[in-house]
Amino acid sequence: MKKPLLIIKNITHEAPGLIETVLLNQKITSHTVDLSAGEQFPDPRSFSAIIVLGGPQSANDITPSMQMQLHKIKVIIEEGLPFLGICLGMQALVKAGGGNVIKCQTKEIGFTDPEGEEYRIELTETGKADPLFYGLSESIRVFQLHGENVELADDMMLLASGRLCPIQAVKVGKNAYGLQCHAEMTSAMFSSWLNLDDDLNRMDSTALTKQFASFREEYTATGVQLINNFLRISGIAL
């Protein structure tokens, strides 16, 4: 029997979303742990792959929960286990691997920057050749929700960059990936976040909803492709 995939939630409302949809469609077994509910990060070696989702915490926090998370991710890197970190999950990956987490000069929130430009990530030459981005455009429109970014250690690979926050996708070691943007969001999650997230709550919800509606199909197709690509890299899916 194959080992299940492990999903780590850093806060309850940041759910797996499209990840769960893909797993259900492919009948892939998963186990979800909610660290914000006091659950513990299990031994990652008991799982076929690990996905760590976002949250309001910082990878620089000295709380026992974050320190344990960083320790577990370091084990994942050392063991070469398949890993995907989203938003905070990417920042924790870089921190655990020897990089730094820093404040963004300008927070990236929503679908457009303060000048009205769409948030996009641009693949580097390394990113264009990486299987995580197989079948995707070199310029990908994304949804952002973060106030911190990272500085990479010398042995880390930059896969995609952004205009305001330069580090948008990374690879650490053999099989560990990080995405600064949210590729997993569903319509239901987005509606929930509009009410629960302080930064989004201060914005025009009607305008945000219209922006999401304008490219929801493209956004969903991109997210599903990324998740399937990661599952193939992990050896879980064909």
C-alpha positions as CSV (number, residue, x, y, z in Angstrom):
1,M,0.0,0.0,0.0
2,K,1.3,3.5,-0.9
3,K,2.0,5.9,1.8
4,P,-0.6,8.8,2.0
5,L,0.2,12.4,1.1
6,L,0.6,14.8,4.1
7,I,-1.1,18.2,4.0
8,I,-0.1,20.7,6.7
9,K,-2.5,23.6,7.5
10,N,-1.0,26.6,9.3
11,I,-4.4,28.1,9.9
12,T,-7.8,26.4,9.6
13,H,-9.4,28.5,6.9
14,E,-6.4,28.1,4.5
15,A,-7.6,24.8,3.2
16,P,-6.2,22.5,0.5
17,G,-8.8,23.7,-2.0
18,L,-7.8,22.6,-5.5
19,I,-5.3,20.2,-4.1
20,E,-8.0,18.3,-2.4
21,T,-10.1,18.3,-5.6
22,V,-7.2,16.8,-7.6
23,L,-6.5,14.2,-4.9
24,L,-10.1,13.1,-4.8
25,N,-10.3,12.9,-8.6
26,Q,-7.2,10.7,-8.7
27,K,-8.2,8.7,-5.6
28,I,-5.0,9.6,-3.8
29,T,-5.1,9.1,-0.1
30,S,-4.1,12.1,2.1
31,H,-3.8,13.0,5.7
32,T,-4.4,16.6,6.9
33,V,-3.0,18.2,10.0
34,D,-4.0,21.6,11.4
35,L,-1.2,23.1,13.4
36,S,-3.4,26.1,14.4
37,A,-5.7,23.6,16.2
38,G,-2.8,22.3,18.2
39,E,-2.2,19.2,16.1
40,Q,1.4,18.0,15.7
41,F,3.5,17.8,12.5
42,P,4.0,14.0,12.1
43,D,7.2,12.3,10.9
44,P,7.4,13.3,7.2
45,R,9.1,10.0,6.4
46,S,5.8,8.2,6.9
47,F,4.3,10.0,3.8
48,S,4.8,9.9,0.1
49,A,4.9,13.7,-0.2
50,I,4.3,16.7,1.9
51,I,2.4,19.9,1.2
52,V,2.5,22.9,3.6
53,L,-0.1,25.6,3.1
54,G,-0.1,29.3,4.0
55,G,-1.0,31.2,7.1
56,P,-0.6,34.5,9.0
57,Q,2.5,33.4,10.9
58,S,6.1,34.1,10.0
59,A,8.8,31.6,9.4
60,N,10.8,33.9,11.7
61,D,8.5,33.1,14.6
62,I,10.2,31.5,17.6
63,T,7.1,29.7,18.7
64,P,7.4,26.0,19.4
65,S,5.0,25.2,16.6
66,M,7.1,27.1,14.0
67,Q,10.4,25.8,15.3
68,M,9.0,22.2,15.0
69,Q,7.8,22.9,11.5
70,L,11.2,24.2,10.4
71,H,12.8,21.1,11.9
72,K,10.5,18.8,10.1
73,I,11.1,20.6,6.8
74,K,14.8,20.3,7.3
75,V,14.3,16.6,7.6
76,I,12.3,16.6,4.4
77,I,15.1,18.4,2.6
78,E,17.8,16.1,3.9
79,E,15.8,13.0,3.0
80,G,15.0,14.3,-0.5
81,L,11.2,13.9,0.1
82,P,8.8,15.5,-2.4
83,F,7.6,18.8,-0.9
84,L,5.5,21.7,-2.0
85,G,5.2,24.8,0.1
86,I,2.6,27.5,-0.7
87,C,3.1,31.1,0.6
88,L,4.2,30.6,4.3
89,G,5.0,27.0,3.2
90,M,7.6,28.4,0.7
91,Q,9.0,30.8,3.3
92,A,9.4,28.0,5.8
93,L,11.1,25.9,3.2
94,V,13.7,28.6,2.4
95,K,14.2,29.3,6.1
96,A,14.7,25.6,6.9
97,G,17.1,25.3,4.0
98,G,19.4,28.1,5.2
99,G,17.9,31.2,3.4
100,N,16.2,34.2,5.0
101,V,12.7,35.5,5.3
102,I,12.3,39.3,5.0
103,K,9.5,41.9,5.0
104,C,8.3,42.9,1.6
105,Q,8.8,46.6,0.8
106,T,5.2,46.5,-0.6
107,K,2.7,43.8,0.5
108,E,1.3,41.8,-2.4
109,I,-2.4,41.4,-1.8
110,G,-5.1,40.3,-4.3
111,F,-4.9,40.2,-8.1
112,T,-3.3,43.6,-8.9
113,D,-0.5,45.7,-7.4
114,P,-1.0,49.3,-6.0
115,E,-0.4,50.6,-9.5
116,G,-3.1,48.4,-11.0
117,E,-0.8,46.0,-12.7
118,E,-1.7,42.3,-12.7
119,Y,0.3,40.1,-10.4
120,R,2.3,37.7,-12.6
121,I,5.1,35.4,-12.0
122,E,7.7,35.1,-14.8
123,L,9.5,31.8,-15.2
124,T,13.3,31.9,-15.2
125,E,15.2,29.7,-17.7
126,T,15.6,27.2,-14.9
127,G,11.9,27.3,-14.2
128,K,10.9,26.9,-17.9
129,A,12.9,23.6,-17.9
130,D,11.5,22.3,-14.6
131,P,8.7,19.7,-14.6
132,L,6.8,21.7,-12.0
133,F,5.8,24.1,-14.7
134,Y,5.2,21.6,-17.5
135,G,2.4,22.7,-19.8
136,L,2.2,26.2,-18.4
137,S,2.9,29.7,-19.8
138,E,6.2,31.5,-19.1
139,S,4.1,34.3,-17.6
140,I,1.4,33.2,-15.1
141,R,-1.2,35.5,-13.6
142,V,-1.6,34.8,-9.9
143,F,-3.3,35.7,-6.6
144,Q,-1.1,37.0,-3.9
145,L,-1.6,37.3,-0.1
146,H,1.7,38.0,1.7
147,G,3.8,40.6,3.4
148,E,7.0,38.7,3.6
149,N,9.4,37.2,0.9
150,V,12.7,35.4,1.0
151,E,16.4,35.6,0.2
152,L,17.7,32.3,-1.2
153,A,20.8,30.5,0.0
154,D,23.5,29.9,-2.7
155,D,22.4,26.3,-3.4
156,M,18.7,27.1,-4.0
157,M,17.3,27.6,-7.5
158,L,15.0,30.4,-8.5
159,L,12.2,29.1,-10.8
160,A,10.0,32.3,-11.1
161,S,10.3,35.9,-10.2
162,G,8.0,38.9,-9.7
163,R,8.1,42.6,-10.1
164,L,7.6,43.7,-6.5
165,C,8.7,40.6,-4.7
166,P,11.5,39.0,-6.7
167,I,11.4,35.5,-5.4
168,Q,8.1,33.7,-6.5
169,A,9.0,30.1,-7.0
170,V,12.0,28.1,-5.8
171,K,13.5,24.6,-5.7
172,V,15.5,23.4,-2.7
173,G,17.5,20.2,-2.9
174,K,16.2,17.3,-4.9
175,N,12.4,17.4,-4.6
176,A,11.4,20.4,-2.5
177,Y,9.5,23.3,-4.2
178,G,8.0,26.5,-3.0
179,L,5.4,28.9,-4.5
180,Q,4.9,32.4,-3.1
181,C,1.5,32.8,-4.8
182,H,-1.7,30.8,-4.0
183,A,-2.3,28.3,-6.7
184,E,-4.8,26.2,-4.6
185,M,-7.6,28.7,-4.1
186,T,-11.2,27.9,-4.9
187,S,-14.2,30.2,-5.3
188,A,-15.5,29.1,-1.9
189,M,-12.1,29.7,-0.2
190,F,-11.9,33.1,-1.9
191,S,-15.3,34.2,-0.6
192,S,-14.3,33.1,2.9
193,W,-10.9,34.9,2.8
194,L,-12.6,38.1,1.8
195,N,-14.2,38.1,5.3
196,L,-11.5,36.5,7.3
197,D,-8.3,38.1,6.1
198,D,-7.6,41.6,7.5
199,D,-5.7,42.8,4.3
200,L,-8.4,41.6,2.0
201,N,-11.1,42.9,4.3
202,R,-9.8,46.5,3.8
203,M,-10.1,46.2,0.0
204,D,-13.1,46.5,-2.3
205,S,-14.6,43.1,-2.2
206,T,-16.8,43.7,-5.2
207,A,-13.8,44.7,-7.4
208,L,-11.8,41.7,-6.1
209,T,-14.7,39.4,-6.9
210,K,-15.0,40.8,-10.5
211,Q,-11.2,40.4,-11.0
212,F,-11.3,36.7,-9.9
213,A,-14.4,36.0,-12.1
214,S,-12.6,37.5,-15.1
215,F,-9.9,34.7,-15.2
216,R,-11.3,32.0,-12.8
217,E,-11.1,29.3,-15.5
218,E,-7.5,30.2,-16.3
219,Y,-6.6,30.4,-12.7
220,T,-8.2,27.0,-11.9
221,A,-6.6,25.3,-14.9
222,T,-3.2,26.6,-13.9
223,G,-3.6,25.4,-10.3
224,V,-4.7,22.0,-11.3
225,Q,-1.8,21.7,-13.8
226,L,0.7,22.7,-11.1
227,I,-0.7,20.2,-8.6
228,N,-0.7,17.4,-11.1
229,N,2.8,18.3,-12.1
230,F,3.9,18.1,-8.4
231,L,2.1,14.7,-8.0
232,R,3.9,13.3,-11.0
233,I,7.3,14.6,-9.7
234,S,6.5,12.9,-6.4
235,G,5.8,9.6,-8.2
236,I,2.2,9.6,-6.8
237,A,0.4,10.2,-10.1
238,L,1.2,9.2,-13.7
